Amino acid sequence: MEQLLEFYARMGISPGVYAYGEKALEGLKERFAAIDQIAEYNQAKVIAAMQKNRVNAACFAASTGYGYDDTGRDCLERVYADVFRTEAALVRPQITCGTHALTVALSANLLPGDELLSPVGAPYDTLQEVIGIRESPCSLKEYGVSYRQVDLLPDGGIDYQGIRAAIGEKTKLVTIQRSKGYAARPTLSVEQIGRLIAFVKSIKPDVLCMVDNCYGEFVETMEPSDVGADMVVGSLIKNPGGGLATSGGYICGTRQCVERCAYRLSAPGLGQEVGANFGVMTAFFQGFFLAPTVVAGAEKGAIFAANLYEPLGFRCVPSAGESRHDIIQAVELGSEAAMVAFCQGIQSAAPVDSSATPLPWDMPGYSDKVIMAAGAFVQGSSIELSADGPIRPPYAVYFQGGLTWYHAKLGILLSLQKLIDNGLVTL
């Protein structure tokens, strides 16, 4: 133990901060044990799907060009479909990020004259230009798709009366963002999503329900596709890639929805038949295999963060004692200086680029300056230890990731240490 403290001291963690963290951990043993139980269940689910679909060494072979008859790619998509319990799946390195996956799903299943409805308030910043809430070339709005949203109630609950009034003849697709994004609202549980989908379909049975599943995969034993979602969409450089996927995204859902997505991603008439894997299959399979355990570590880190910061007077979303439905922990720090210090602490814990200094900057797709800390092996991988946030009131930073629980713990301790060193908080 003395050697561990020496390592921590060398990285800048004072004995007082370490002791404060250990005290917080004393009350978290039962919660961490419950997380491990969920991880064990999800691990078994993934292994069962891999065994059912006879994953073998031939699945790891690289393909180039058109990618015809890519057995590994096709097998991986069957594995995803089984894990998410859907009719079909599209899992491709050609999908560049979560926003791209959502764009493919929306543009493939909405036609001119259709209406898109968000029943959970404004979507994540980068999706606003996709929809046309903020003007952008090639937005859905430009192609004749209208948009309507129903804000959440002041307490974060779902406004069912407002949704009933908003659904009309033109409503074709309902998009449900599971995670909070850059908003201080609760993350939706799978149970809540199921109730919302059932309510929407009771009003209009043929409406499509799509769930932005980013940051939520494997946090619970069920996924939104288990409770009626027609499509669940996410990024492989978040939870399901397990930190090994170097790019990519997925869309799991009904056969008809996924087929349309494949046509939109490649070309009409080609669909899922084309798309080389460029040698990433080992990382995609192995990352998916590791994902339940990696997600469990990240979730522990989020809970640890809330239990460190909330007693110091900072508002945390979720709060320290709330149940968890994604891996993101929002901490409202109250000032730009505190956001910068927090992110610099996270960066200093990184195995890559630990000497870099995060500062706010203009990023594509965002209307405010954004600060990001991410010393990741894969650029932009937010299942790895990272923190970010837009520079705007209430100056909330969004912490997520950590390929191991111990790395997440280190990052949180260093974030607090940096705030203390800058005179922004005292223990």
N, C-alpha and C positions, 0 to 999 in steps of 0.2 A: 504493500500500500504506500509506503514511503516513496518508492520509486515512481509510482503513478503520480503522486503529488509533485514530485520533482519535474516530471514531464509537463504536467499542467502549469506549474510555476514558470517553466521555461517558455511556455506558449502565452503567458501573460495572465493566467488565472490566479487571483489572490486566494489565500486560505479562507478568508471570509466569504467570498463568493462560492467557493467549493462547498463549504459547510452549509451555506444557505440552500444550495442545490440538494445536498444529501438529506437535509431536513424535509424538504418538499417530497423527496422520493419515498420517505418512510410511509406516507399515506397512500401510495399508489400501487402497492403490490397486488391487491385484488383486481384492480382495473387492468393492470398489465397482464395478469393471468387470464382474464376474460378475452383480451385481444389475442393472446397466444392460442386460445381455443378456436377462435374464428379463423386464424391463420392455418391451423391444422386442418380444419374442415375444407378451406379453400385449396390448400395444397393437395388434399386427397382428390378434390374435384378436378383439378388440372391434370394430375397424374392419370386418373381414370380416363379422361378424354384423350390423352396421349396414347394410352395403351389401347383403347378402343379403336383408334384410327391408325394403329400400327406404325407409329413414328419409328424410323430406322435411319441408319447412317446415310442412305441414299437421299433422304429428305434434305440433307445439308449441302448438297451439290449446288454450285453456282450455275446460273443461267444468264444468257446475254441475248441481245437482239430482241426478237419478238417475245421470247419466253414461252413458246408453244410447249405443251406437255410438261410443264414444270411441276413435277410430282410433289416436291417439298412445299412450294407455294400453295398448291391445292390442298395438301394435307393439313397445313397450318390453318387454313380457312375452315376446314371441317372441325379442327380442334377448337377454334374460337366459337364456332356455332354451337358445339356441344357444351362448352363451359357456360356460354351465355344463354343456352337453351333456346336458340333461334333456328329458323329454317335455313338460313344462309349467312355468310360473312364475307366481307371484303377486307383483306389485311394486306396492305401494300407499302413498300418503301417509297413509292411515287407520291404518296400522301405526305405532304411536307410537315404538317403540324395539326393540332386540334382544330384550329380555325379553318384550315383547308378541308379537313374531313367533314366538318359541319357545313361548309359551303357546298361541297359535292352532294351531300345528303339533301340539302335544301333545294339547290338548283335542279337536281335530278327529279324531285318529286313535287315541284311547284311549276305551274304553267301560267302564262299571261292571263290576268283576270282573277287568279286565285288570291286568297288572303292568308297571310301568316299571322298567327296569334301567339303571343307570349303571355301566359297567365300568371307569371311570377315576376313581373316587373321588367325593367330594362335588362337586356342581355349584356354579356361581357363586352368590354370596350372594342375589341378587335372585330366582333361580329356586327357592330353597329354600322360600319361601312359596307359590310357584306349585304345587310338588309337594305341599307339606304337611309337609315335614321340620320347618319351623317353622309352627305353627298359623296359619291365615289363612282368613277366609271365602272361599268359592268356589275353594278349592284342589282339586287333583285328588284328594287324599285324601278330601275332603268328598264328592266325587261317586263314591266307591267304587273309585278306582284305587289299587292298592298300589304300594309302591316298595321297591326293593332296590338296594344298591350293592356293588361290589367295589373295594376300595381298591387303589391302585397299590402295587407292591413298594417296599421301602425305597430302592432305587436309582432309582425313578421308572419302572421297567419295568411292563409289563402283566402282570397275574396271570392267565394263561390257565387254569390249573387251577381257580382260584377262580371264574372266569367259567363254565367248564363245569359246575361244581357249582351255580351260581346260576341258570342258565337252566332254567326249568321249564315246565309245561303252560300256566300263566297268563301267561308272559312274552310280551308283545305288541310292545313297542317298546323298542329300545336307544338311549339318548341318549349321544352322544360329544361331549364338550367339547374342541374342538381346542386352544384357547388355555389358558394357565395360570390365568386369572382372578386372584383374590387368593390364590393358592397358589404356594408355591415349588417347583413341579414342572415338568418339561420340557413344552414345547408339543409336540403330536404332529405329526409330518410326515404328508403325504398318503400316503406309502408305508406308514407305521405304521398309519394309519387303514384303509387298504385291507386289510392283513393282519388287522386286528382284525375288520373286517366279514366277510371271507371265513371266519374262524374261527367267528364267531357263526352265520353262515348254514349252515355245515357241520353245526352242532349242531341248528339249527332253521331250515330254509330259509324259512319263511313269516314270520319275525320282521322287523319294520320297523327300519331303522337310520337314525337322524336325527343329523346333525352340526351342532353349534353352530359355525358358521364365522366368527364375529365375530373381527375383527382378522387373519384369515388370508388373505382374498381377495387374489389376485394376487402373493402372496409367492413362490409357486412357479408353474411352468408348468401344473401340474394342480390340480384342485380335488377335494374328496372325492366329488363326484358322478361323477368319472371312474373311481373305484375301488369303485363299488358302493353308495354311499349312496342310500337311497330318498328322502331329503330333505336339502337343505343350507339353512341358515337364517341370516340376518344382518340387520344394520342399515344403512340408507343414510347415517346420520351417522357411520359408520365407513368402512372402506376403499372400498366400491363407489360411494359418493356423491361421491367425489373432492373433498370439501370444499364442493361446491355444493348438494347436496341439503339442503333445510331440514328434512326429517323423513322418515319412511318406513322400510319394511323389505321384505325379500324372502323368499320360500320357493320354491325350485326343486326339482323332483323328479318322481316318477312322476305320470302324469295322474290316477290315482285319489287319491293322497295330496293333491295340490294342489287337486283339485276339492273334497275334503272341507274343506280349509283355507279355501277361498273361501266355502263354505257357513257355516263357523263365523265367519268375519270379518264377513260381511254377514248372510245369513239362508238357511235351507234353501229351495231352489227358486229363489233369486236368484243366489247365487254370484258369479262374475266378471262377470256382465252389468251389475252396478251398481257405482257408486263413482266420483264425479266427481274430476277431477284438480286442480281449483282453480288452474290456471295454473302448475303446477310442472314441466311436462314438459320445458321447455328445460333447467332445472337438472338434472333426472334424467338426461336423455340426455347432456348435456355433462359432468356429473360422472362418469358411467360411462366416457365417452370419456377423461377425464383420469386416472381412477383408477390405471391401471398406473404412470404416472409419479409421481403423488403418493405411492403406496405405496412406490415405490423410494426416494424421499427420506426417508420416515419410517423405513424399514428401515436406511438409512445412519445416521440419527440414533441409533437404538437401538444399533447396533454401536459408534458413536463413544462413547456413554455408557458402555458396558461397558469400553471400552479406556481411558477416563479414570478410572473409579472402581475397577476391579479392582486396578490396581497400587498403589492407596492403602490396600488391605487390606479393602475392602468386598466381600462376596459378591455376585456378579451371576448372575442366572438369566435367559437363558442366560449362560454364561461368555463372556469376551471372544473366545475362539477358536472357539466352537461354531457349527454351522450354524443358520440361522434359519428358522422356520416361521410366525412372526407378527410383528407390529410392536412388541410389548410388550417393554420391558426392565425387569426387576425389580432393584432395588438394595436390599439389606438394610443399613439405616443404623444400626440398633442403639438408637435412642432417638427419642422423640416430638419432641424439640427439633431433631434432624437432619432428620426428615421435614418439619417445618414450614419449616425453612430451605431445604431443597431445593425445596419447592413454591413458596415465595415467590420463589425465583430464577427458576423457570419462569414464574411470573405476571409478573415484571418484564420478561420478554422479549416479552410479548404485544403485538400491535398494538391490541388492544381491552382496556380495563380494566387497563392495566399498573400503575396506581397502587393497585389493590385489594390487600388483604392476606389471603391464604388462611389460615384457621384451622380446626381440627377442629370438626365439628358433627354433630348427629343427622340422618341422611338416611332417607327412606322406603325400606324393603326391606333395611336393614342392621342388624345387631345391635350393631355397634360404631360409635363415632364415626368419621367419615371426613373426611379432608382432601382437597380438590380444587383444583388450579390449572388454569384454563382461560379464557384471554382470547380467546374464539373469536368468529368472525363468526356462527356458528350455535350456539345454546345447547346445551351438552352434546356438541358434535361432537368425538369423540375421534380422528378422523383429523387434526384440527388439533392444534397443540402443546398438550399437556396432561400432567398428572401427578396421581396420586391414590393413596390407600391407606387401609386401615382402621388405626386407632390400636390396635395390638395387636402383641405380639412375633411375629416378629423385627423389627418396625418397618420393613417393606419398603415402598418407594415404587415405583409402577408408572408408568413414563414411556412415552409413546407419541405418535405423530403428528408433525405438521409439514408444512404444505402444500408447503414447499420444503425441501430439504436444508439450505440456509443458515439458515433459521429454526430448524430443529431444532438445528443446531450452536450458534447463539446461545443458545438456551435451556439447553443442557447446560453451556455455559461459565458462564452466569450462575448456574446451580444450584450449581456447584462454588464459584464466587466467594462466594456467600452463606454456604456452609458455612465457608469460610475466614474471612470477615468476622466470623462468630459464634464463632470460636475452636474449631470442631468438627473441623477437619482442617487439616493443614499439608502443603505440597508438599515 
